[in-house]
Amino acid sequence: MLSVPSPSQSPTSGRSVAAPLTSGEAIAGIACNDDYFAISAVAGATLTADLAFTAANGDLDMRLYDPAGTQVGISDGVGDTEQIVYPVAQSGTHYVHVYGYDGAQNTYSLTVSLTGSTAPVSYPAVIRPTGGSLSWYLRESNTATPGTITSFAYGAPSDVPVFGDWDGDGTATAGLVRVTGGSLTWYLRNSNSSGPPDLVFTWGAATDRPLVGDWDGDGTDSIGLLRDNWWLLRNSNSAGPVDLDFFWGIATDVPLVGDWDGNGTDTPGWLRCLGASCTPGHGNWWILRNANSDGPPSLDFFWGRTYEENAWAVGDWDGDGDDNPGILRGEWWLLRAANSDGPTTSDFFFGLPTDTFRVWAK
C-alpha cells in the first residue's frame, strides 16, 4: 500500500502516490495513514466504494475524486461502514481517499467495484494505399468470425496513420501525421469515416516518430514523439511545449505504448531482440514500464518468435482495462490477453501482408 503522511495532504499530491486497484479487489487489514487508491473507470459505469472498520477504534471517512481532481463523492458517517456510489461521468483514473476524522487512526478493509460498463475493447485495423488515397478497414472482432468491418478513405499514401480517442468518447478514431517541410502536421478526426479533420496542428520534427497515448489518465488520447530513446509527451492535441519528457530504452528497440497495469494511464514499453540472429526493428522480449519516466522495467517477458514476426500490436483485447501483446506473422494476428509468456488467447487472419497494421478501440 502507498500512502501520504498527513490528513492535510492535498488531493493532487495524494493522487501522485495512489496505490492501484482493480474492480472487485478487496484490501483488508490496512492501517489508515491518509491513504489514496487509484482505479480506472469508463464513462457510463457505476463506481461503488465500500469501506469497513470498527468505529469504536477510530472514525474513518472517504472521498472520491474524478480524473480532473474534482471531488465527486464523500461518505462521512459515524458508523462502522462508509459507502460512495458514483455514476462515472468521465473516463480515466478515479481516486479514493481514506482518512481519519479529526486525525483518527484505525484499520480497515476497502473494496471498489465497477458495474454497468467495461473498458473499450481493442480491435485490428489495416490501412492500405489505394490509388491516391489511404483505405482504412476496421474489424470489430477478435475471433475467426470477422464481425462488422468498417471501411473509409482518409489521407494520402505517404501519410502515417494513427488512432486515438481524441475527444474522450471511448472510441479510437483515425488520424494522420504528415511531413510538411521539416515538421510533422497532425490531422485528427473524431469519427471513423471519410471527411475533413476535426483538429489540425503542427508539432514535432520530420524525423520524429509519432506516438499516441493517454499520458495523464484523463480519458483522452493525446500526442507524443520519440527521438531515438527520448520520449516527448504532450497532454493536449495542439501545438505547444512538451508536458513530460524522459530518456528510456534503446533506440534500436521497437517502441510500445500501453496501459500495462489498467490504471487508465498509458506508459512506455520496448520490444527487444536478443541473440546473433537479431535484426533492428525486431524482438520478442517485451519490456514494459508503468510510469512515464526513466527507471527499471515494471515487468518483462518473452513472447513470440523473433524471426517470424513482421509487426506487433498492443491492445485491450478483452476489455478488462489493461493492454496486452499481439504479434503478426504476415496477416495472421495472434493475441494474448495477459502480459506474460503463454499460449495465444485468439488468432485470425485479417488484411494483406503489405498493409499497415494498427489497433483501434470502442
PEVEN-V315205 format. One record per pair of residues at least 4 apart in sequence whose ideal C-beta (glycine too) atoms are under 8 Angstrom apart, sorted by the first residue. I is the first residue (numbers start at 1). J is the second residue. D is the distance in Angstrom with one decimal. If there is no record, write none. Layout:
i: <I,I>
j: <J,J>
d: <D,D>
This chain:
i: <1,1,1,1,2,2,2,2,2,3,3,3,3,3,3,4,4,4,4,4,4,4,4,5,5,5,6,7,7,7,7,9,9,9,10,11,11,11,11,11,11,12,12,13,14,14,14,14,14,15,15,15,15,15,15,17,18,18,18,18,19,19,19,19,20,20,20,20,20,20,21,21,21,21,21,21,21,22,22,22,23,23,23,23,23,24,24,25,25,26,26,26,27,27,27,27,28,29,29,30,30,30,30,30,30,31,31,31,32,32,32,32,32,32,32,32,32,32,32,33,34,34,34,34,35,35,35,36,36,36,36,37,37,37,37,37,38,38,38,38,38,39,39,39,39,39,39,39,40,40,40,40,40,40,40,40,40,40,41,41,41,41,41,41,41,41,41,42,42,42,42,42,42,42,42,43,43,43,43,43,43,43,43,44,44,44,44,45,45,45,45,45,45,45,46,46,46,46,46,46,46,46,47,47,47,47,47,47,47,47,47,47,48,48,48,48,48,48,48,48,49,49,49,49,49,49,49,49,49,49,49,50,50,50,50,50,50,50,51,51,51,51,51,51,51,51,51,51,52,52,52,52,52,53,53,53,53,53,53,53,53,53,54,54,55,55,55,55,55,57,57,58,58,58,58,58,59,59,59,59,59,59,60,60,60,60,60,60,60,60,61,61,61,61,61,61,61,61,61,62,62,62,62,62,62,62,62,62,63,63,63,63,63,63,63,63,64,64,64,64,64,64,64,64,64,64,65,65,65,65,65,65,65,66,66,66,66,66,66,67,67,67,67,67,67,67,67,67,68,68,72,72,72,73,73,73,74,75,75,75,76,76,77,77,84,86,88,88,88,90,90,90,91,91,91,91,92,92,92,92,92,93,93,93,93,96,96,98,98,100,100,100,118,118,118,119,119,119,119,119,120,120,120,120,120,120,120,120,121,121,121,121,121,121,121,122,122,122,122,122,122,122,122,122,123,123,123,123,123,123,123,123,123,123,124,124,124,124,124,124,124,124,124,124,125,125,125,125,125,125,125,125,125,126,126,126,126,126,126,126,126,126,126,127,127,127,127,127,127,127,127,128,128,128,128,128,128,128,128,129,129,129,129,130,130,130,132,132,133,133,133,133,133,134,134,134,134,134,134,134,134,135,135,135,136,136,136,136,136,136,136,136,137,137,137,137,138,138,138,138,138,139,139,139,139,139,140,140,140,140,140,141,141,141,141,141,142,142,142,142,142,143,143,143,144,144,146,146,150,152,152,152,152,153,154,154,154,154,154,154,155,155,155,155,155,155,156,156,158,158,159,159,159,159,160,160,160,160,161,161,161,161,161,162,162,162,162,162,162,162,163,163,163,163,163,163,163,163,163,164,164,164,164,164,164,164,164,165,165,165,165,165,165,165,165,165,165,166,166,166,166,166,166,166,166,166,166,167,167,167,168,168,168,169,170,170,171,171,171,171,172,172,172,172,172,173,173,173,173,173,173,174,174,174,175,175,175,175,175,175,176,176,176,176,177,177,177,177,177,178,178,178,179,179,179,179,180,180,180,181,182,182,183,183,183,183,183,184,184,184,184,184,184,184,184,185,185,185,186,186,186,186,186,186,186,186,187,187,187,188,188,188,188,188,189,189,189,189,189,190,191,192,199,199,201,201,201,202,203,203,203,203,203,203,204,204,204,204,204,205,205,207,208,208,208,208,209,209,209,209,210,210,210,211,211,211,211,211,211,211,211,212,212,212,212,212,213,213,213,213,213,213,213,213,214,214,214,214,214,214,214,214,214,215,215,215,215,215,215,215,215,215,215,216,216,216,217,217,217,218,219,220,221,222,222,222,222,222,223,223,223,224,224,224,224,224,225,225,225,226,226,226,226,227,228,229,229,229,229,229,229,230,230,230,231,231,231,231,231,231,231,232,232,232,233,233,233,233,233,234,234,234,234,234,235,235,236,244,246,246,246,247,248,248,248,248,248,248,249,249,249,249,249,250,250,252,252,253,253,253,253,253,254,254,254,254,254,254,254,255,255,255,255,256,256,256,256,256,256,256,256,257,257,257,257,257,258,258,258,258,258,258,258,258,258,259,259,259,259,259,259,259,259,259,260,260,260,260,260,260,260,260,260,260,261,261,261,262,262,262,263,264,265,266,267,267,267,267,267,268,268,268,269,269,269,269,269,270,270,270,271,271,271,271,271,271,271,272,272,272,273,273,273,273,273,273,273,274,274,274,275,277,277,278,278,278,282,282,282,283,284,284,284,284,284,284,285,285,285,286,286,286,286,286,286,287,287,288,288,288,288,288,289,289,289,289,289,290,291,291,299,301,301,301,302,303,303,303,303,303,303,304,304,304,304,304,304,305,308,309,309,309,310,310,310,310,311,311,311,312,312,312,312,313,313,313,313,313,313,313,313,314,314,314,314,314,315,315,315,315,315,315,316,316,316,316,316,316,317,317,317,317,317,317,317,318,318,320,322,324,324,324,324,324,325,325,325,326,326,326,326,326,327,327,328,328,328,328,329,330,331,331,331,331,331,331,332,332,332,333,333,333,333,334,334,335,335,335,335,336,336,336,336,336,337,338,338,351,351>
j: <19,27,30,35,17,18,19,35,36,17,19,33,34,35,36,9,13,14,17,33,34,35,36,9,33,34,34,34,99,100,103,13,14,34,14,15,65,69,71,95,97,16,69,17,18,34,36,95,97,36,38,65,69,93,95,36,36,37,38,95,35,36,37,38,37,38,39,261,262,263,25,27,37,38,39,96,112,39,262,321,39,112,113,114,321,111,113,111,112,109,110,111,37,109,110,111,109,107,109,35,98,107,108,109,110,105,106,107,53,58,60,98,99,100,104,105,106,107,108,105,97,98,99,100,97,98,99,95,96,97,98,95,96,98,110,112,93,94,95,263,264,47,93,94,96,112,114,263,92,93,94,119,217,259,262,263,264,321,45,47,88,91,92,93,94,114,264,88,91,117,118,119,120,170,219,88,89,90,91,117,168,170,219,87,88,116,117,87,88,114,115,116,117,118,85,86,87,88,114,115,116,117,64,84,85,86,87,88,94,112,113,114,83,84,85,86,112,113,114,115,62,64,73,75,83,84,86,96,110,111,112,81,82,83,110,111,112,113,60,62,75,81,82,83,98,108,109,110,80,81,108,109,110,57,58,60,80,81,106,107,108,109,80,106,59,60,78,79,80,106,107,100,101,104,105,106,78,100,101,102,104,106,82,98,99,100,101,104,106,108,74,75,76,77,82,98,99,100,101,74,75,76,82,84,96,97,98,99,71,73,74,75,84,96,97,99,71,72,73,74,84,86,94,95,96,97,69,70,71,72,94,95,97,70,72,89,90,92,94,90,91,92,93,94,217,218,219,264,90,218,86,89,94,84,85,86,84,82,83,84,82,101,81,82,96,94,94,114,117,168,218,219,168,170,219,264,214,217,218,219,264,217,263,264,265,110,112,108,110,104,105,106,319,320,321,262,316,319,320,321,165,170,171,172,316,319,361,362,142,316,317,318,319,361,362,142,314,315,316,317,323,359,360,361,138,139,140,141,142,315,359,360,361,362,138,139,142,313,333,350,351,357,358,359,136,137,138,139,163,357,358,359,360,136,137,331,350,351,352,355,356,357,358,134,135,136,137,161,355,356,358,134,135,137,351,352,354,355,356,133,134,135,157,134,135,153,156,157,153,154,155,156,157,153,154,155,156,157,159,161,176,151,152,153,150,151,152,153,154,161,174,192,149,150,151,351,149,150,151,192,360,146,147,148,149,350,147,148,149,150,362,145,146,147,148,348,317,318,335,346,348,147,346,348,347,348,348,350,192,174,192,193,194,194,174,176,189,193,194,195,159,161,174,176,178,187,176,178,178,179,176,177,178,187,176,177,178,210,174,175,176,356,358,174,175,176,177,210,212,358,172,173,174,175,212,358,359,360,361,172,173,175,188,212,213,221,222,169,170,171,172,173,214,219,220,221,361,173,175,188,189,190,198,199,220,221,237,190,198,220,218,219,220,190,361,362,192,360,361,362,221,359,360,361,362,188,189,190,191,192,360,188,189,192,186,187,188,189,197,212,186,187,188,197,184,185,186,187,210,184,185,187,183,184,185,206,184,185,202,206,205,206,202,203,204,205,206,202,203,204,205,206,208,210,225,200,201,202,199,200,201,202,203,210,223,237,197,199,200,197,198,199,200,237,193,195,196,197,198,198,195,360,237,238,237,238,239,239,223,225,234,238,239,240,208,210,223,225,232,225,227,227,225,226,227,232,225,226,227,255,223,224,225,223,224,225,226,231,233,255,257,221,222,223,224,257,221,222,224,233,257,258,266,267,218,219,220,221,222,259,264,265,266,222,224,233,234,235,243,244,265,266,292,235,243,265,263,264,265,235,264,237,266,233,234,235,236,237,233,234,237,231,232,233,234,257,231,232,233,230,231,232,255,232,251,247,248,249,250,251,253,245,246,247,244,245,246,247,248,268,292,242,244,245,242,243,244,245,292,238,240,241,242,243,243,244,240,292,292,293,294,294,268,270,289,293,294,295,253,255,268,270,287,270,272,280,281,270,271,272,283,287,270,271,272,281,282,283,312,268,269,270,271,268,269,270,271,286,288,312,314,266,267,268,269,314,266,267,269,288,314,315,322,323,324,263,264,265,266,267,316,321,322,323,267,269,288,289,290,298,299,322,323,339,290,298,322,320,321,322,290,321,292,323,288,289,290,291,292,288,289,292,286,287,288,289,314,283,286,287,282,283,284,285,286,287,312,283,285,287,278,279,282,283,284,285,306,278,283,285,306,306,307,282,283,306,306,307,309,306,302,303,304,305,306,309,300,301,302,300,301,302,303,325,339,297,300,297,298,299,300,339,293,295,296,297,298,298,295,298,339,339,340,341,341,325,327,336,340,341,342,308,309,312,325,327,334,309,329,327,328,329,328,329,330,353,327,328,357,325,326,327,328,325,326,327,328,333,335,357,359,323,324,325,326,359,323,324,326,335,359,361,320,321,322,323,324,361,324,326,335,336,337,345,346,337,345,337,339,335,336,337,338,339,335,336,339,333,334,335,336,359,333,334,332,333,334,357,334,353,349,350,351,352,353,355,347,348,349,347,348,349,350,344,347,344,345,346,347,340,342,343,344,345,345,342,345,355,357>
d: <5.2,7.3,5.9,6.6,4.9,6.6,4.3,7.7,7.4,7.3,7.8,4.4,6.2,4.5,7.2,4.2,6.3,5.0,5.8,7.7,5.5,7.7,6.5,6.9,7.1,7.1,6.1,4.8,5.1,6.3,5.9,5.4,5.0,5.7,6.7,6.1,5.5,5.4,7.4,7.2,7.0,7.0,6.0,7.5,6.7,7.4,4.1,7.2,6.2,6.1,7.1,7.0,6.8,8.0,5.0,6.6,4.0,5.7,3.9,5.5,7.4,7.1,5.3,6.9,7.6,5.2,7.4,5.8,7.4,4.7,5.3,7.4,4.9,6.6,4.6,7.6,5.4,7.1,6.1,7.3,6.9,6.9,5.4,4.2,7.7,6.9,5.2,7.1,7.3,6.4,7.5,4.7,7.8,6.4,4.9,7.5,4.0,5.8,7.0,6.8,7.8,6.2,5.6,7.1,6.9,7.2,7.8,5.3,8.0,7.5,5.8,6.0,7.0,5.4,7.7,6.0,5.5,7.1,6.0,7.8,7.7,7.7,4.9,7.3,7.3,4.7,7.5,5.7,7.2,5.5,7.9,6.9,4.5,7.5,6.9,6.9,5.2,7.3,5.6,5.4,7.6,7.3,7.1,5.7,7.1,5.3,7.3,7.6,7.1,5.4,7.6,7.1,7.4,7.4,5.6,5.4,3.4,5.3,5.2,5.3,4.6,7.0,7.4,7.9,5.2,5.6,7.7,6.6,4.6,5.3,7.1,5.5,7.0,6.1,7.7,5.5,6.1,5.9,4.8,7.5,7.9,6.6,7.2,7.9,6.6,6.4,4.1,7.9,4.6,4.8,6.6,5.1,3.8,7.8,6.6,7.1,5.6,7.0,7.1,5.1,4.8,8.0,7.3,7.6,7.5,4.8,8.0,5.5,6.2,6.7,7.5,5.7,7.0,7.2,5.1,7.8,7.1,4.9,7.8,7.2,6.3,6.3,7.7,7.8,6.8,4.5,7.9,5.1,7.1,7.5,4.8,6.9,7.8,5.3,7.1,4.9,7.7,7.8,6.4,5.0,7.2,6.5,4.2,7.2,6.2,5.8,7.6,5.4,6.5,5.2,6.3,4.9,7.8,7.3,7.5,5.2,6.2,7.8,5.1,6.6,3.9,7.4,6.0,7.0,5.4,7.9,6.5,5.9,5.0,4.9,7.6,5.9,7.9,3.6,5.3,3.5,6.3,7.0,4.1,7.7,5.2,7.6,6.8,6.2,7.0,5.7,6.9,6.7,5.5,5.7,7.3,6.5,4.1,7.9,6.2,7.8,6.0,7.7,5.4,7.2,4.9,7.7,4.7,6.1,6.5,6.6,5.4,7.7,5.7,6.7,4.9,8.0,7.9,7.6,4.4,7.6,7.1,5.5,3.7,7.3,5.0,5.7,6.4,7.1,5.8,7.5,5.6,6.4,5.6,6.7,6.7,4.4,6.9,5.1,5.0,7.1,5.6,7.4,5.9,5.7,7.6,3.2,5.6,6.7,5.8,4.7,6.0,7.3,7.2,6.9,5.7,7.7,8.0,4.0,7.8,4.8,7.1,3.8,5.7,5.1,7.3,7.1,7.8,6.0,7.7,7.9,7.2,7.8,7.5,7.2,7.6,5.6,6.1,6.2,3.3,7.7,7.4,5.0,4.9,3.7,5.0,3.8,5.7,3.7,6.4,7.1,5.9,6.6,6.4,3.5,5.7,6.6,4.3,7.5,7.8,7.9,5.7,5.2,6.8,4.3,7.6,5.1,6.9,7.3,6.8,6.9,4.1,5.5,7.5,6.3,7.1,7.1,4.2,6.3,6.9,7.9,8.0,2.7,4.8,5.8,7.4,5.1,7.1,4.5,6.8,5.4,5.5,6.9,6.4,7.5,7.1,5.9,6.8,7.5,8.0,4.8,7.6,7.2,5.6,5.2,7.5,7.2,7.9,6.6,6.6,6.6,4.7,6.8,6.9,7.5,4.5,6.5,4.9,7.9,5.0,7.9,6.6,3.6,7.3,4.0,6.8,5.9,7.3,5.5,7.1,5.3,7.6,4.5,6.5,4.4,6.3,7.1,4.9,7.1,7.7,6.9,7.8,5.1,7.4,7.7,6.2,7.6,3.8,7.2,4.2,7.2,6.8,7.0,4.7,7.4,6.6,6.5,7.2,6.7,6.1,4.2,6.7,6.2,6.4,6.4,7.9,6.5,7.7,5.6,7.8,6.5,5.4,7.3,6.1,7.2,6.1,7.2,5.9,7.5,5.1,7.1,6.7,4.3,7.4,5.9,5.6,6.1,6.5,7.9,5.5,5.5,4.4,4.3,7.2,7.3,7.5,5.7,5.7,3.1,7.7,7.8,5.3,8.0,6.1,5.2,7.4,7.8,5.7,6.3,7.9,4.8,7.9,7.3,5.7,7.9,6.5,5.0,4.7,5.2,5.5,7.0,6.7,7.9,5.7,7.7,4.2,6.7,7.9,4.4,7.9,7.2,8.0,7.4,7.3,7.6,4.3,6.7,5.0,7.8,6.9,4.3,7.5,5.9,6.9,7.3,6.3,6.0,5.9,7.8,4.4,7.2,6.0,5.9,5.2,7.4,4.3,6.8,6.4,6.7,6.9,5.7,6.7,4.6,7.6,5.8,7.2,5.9,7.0,4.3,8.0,3.5,7.4,6.8,6.6,6.3,5.0,7.3,7.5,7.5,6.1,4.7,7.3,6.4,7.1,4.9,7.8,5.7,7.2,6.6,6.9,6.3,5.8,4.9,7.9,6.8,7.4,4.5,4.0,7.7,7.9,6.7,7.5,7.9,6.9,4.4,7.1,7.8,4.5,4.4,7.1,7.8,5.7,5.6,5.7,5.2,7.5,8.0,5.1,5.8,6.5,6.5,4.3,6.6,7.9,7.4,7.3,4.3,7.9,7.5,5.4,7.3,5.6,7.7,4.4,7.1,4.9,6.7,7.6,6.4,7.9,4.7,7.5,4.6,6.9,7.3,6.3,5.0,5.0,7.7,6.6,6.4,6.2,6.8,6.3,3.9,6.9,6.4,6.2,6.6,7.8,6.9,7.3,4.9,7.1,7.0,5.6,7.5,6.3,7.7,6.3,7.3,4.0,7.6,5.5,5.8,6.1,4.2,7.7,6.1,7.7,6.7,7.8,5.2,5.6,4.7,7.3,7.2,5.4,7.7,7.2,5.3,4.7,5.7,6.2,7.7,7.0,7.6,4.9,7.5,4.3,7.0,7.9,4.7,7.9,7.8,7.6,7.5,4.2,6.6,5.6,7.8,6.8,4.2,7.7,6.8,7.2,7.5,6.6,7.1,3.4,6.2,5.7,7.5,7.4,7.2,5.8,5.3,7.5,6.5,6.7,7.0,6.2,7.4,6.1,7.4,4.5,8.0,3.2,7.8,6.8,6.8,6.4,5.2,7.2,7.4,6.9,6.2,4.9,6.4,6.9,4.6,7.7,5.7,7.2,6.3,6.8,6.2,5.9,4.9,7.7,6.8,6.9,4.1,4.0,7.4,7.4,8.0,7.7,7.8,5.8,5.4,5.8,5.3,8.0,5.3,6.0,6.7,6.4,4.4,6.6,7.6,7.8,4.4,8.0,7.1,6.0,7.5,5.4,6.9,3.9,5.5,6.2,4.6,6.1,4.9,7.9,6.6,7.7,5.4,7.8,6.2,5.5,7.4,6.2,5.9,7.3,4.7,7.9,4.7,6.6,6.0,4.4,6.8,6.4,7.9,6.6,7.8,6.0,5.3,4.6,7.7,7.0,5.5,6.7,5.1,4.9,5.7,5.8,7.9,6.8,7.5,5.0,7.6,5.3,7.1,7.1,4.4,7.4,7.0,7.0,4.9,7.6,4.0,6.2,4.8,6.5,7.7,6.7,3.8,7.7,6.1,7.3,5.7,6.2,7.0,7.5,6.3,8.0,7.0,3.5,6.4,6.0,7.5,7.3,7.3,5.5,5.3,7.5,6.4,7.0,6.7,6.2,7.3,6.1,7.3,4.4,7.9,7.9,3.3,7.8,6.8,6.5,6.3,5.2,7.2,7.5,7.3,5.8,5.0,6.4,6.9,4.6,7.7,5.7,6.8,7.0,6.3,6.2,6.0,4.8,7.3,6.2,7.0,3.8,3.6,7.5,7.9,7.5,7.9,7.7,5.6,5.5,5.9,5.4,8.0,5.6,6.9,6.6,6.2,4.2,6.6,7.6,7.8,8.0,4.6,8.0,4.1,7.4,6.9,6.0,7.5,5.9,4.6,4.4,5.9,3.6,7.2,5.0,3.8,7.0,7.0,5.2,6.6,7.8,5.9,7.1,6.9,6.2,6.4,7.3,6.5,5.4,7.8,6.8,6.1,5.6,6.2,4.1,6.3,4.7,7.2,6.6,7.8,5.5,6.2,5.5,7.4,6.0,5.9,7.3,4.8,4.7,6.0,5.9,5.3,6.6,6.5,7.9,6.6,7.7,5.4,5.2,4.1,6.5,7.5,6.0,6.7,5.1,5.0,5.6,5.8,7.5,6.5,7.6,5.2,7.5,7.7,5.3,7.9,7.6,4.5,7.8,6.4,5.2,4.8,6.4,6.1,5.8,6.7,6.5,7.1,7.6,4.1,4.7,7.3,6.8,5.7,7.0,7.5,3.5,7.1,6.7,7.1,7.5,6.5,5.2,5.2,7.3,6.5,6.7,6.6,6.0,7.0,6.3,7.6,4.4,6.8,6.7,6.6,6.4,5.3,7.1,6.8,6.0,7.2,4.9,7.8,5.1,6.5,7.1,4.6,7.4,7.4,7.3,7.4,5.7,5.3,6.0,5.7,7.8,5.5,7.0,6.3,6.6,4.5,7.1,7.6,7.9,5.1,6.6,5.8,7.5,5.7,7.0,4.5,5.4,6.1,4.5,5.8,5.5,7.1,6.6,7.7,5.5,6.3,5.6,7.3,5.9,4.6,4.6,6.2,5.5,5.1,6.9,8.0,6.5,7.5,5.6,5.3,4.3,6.4,7.6,4.3,6.7>
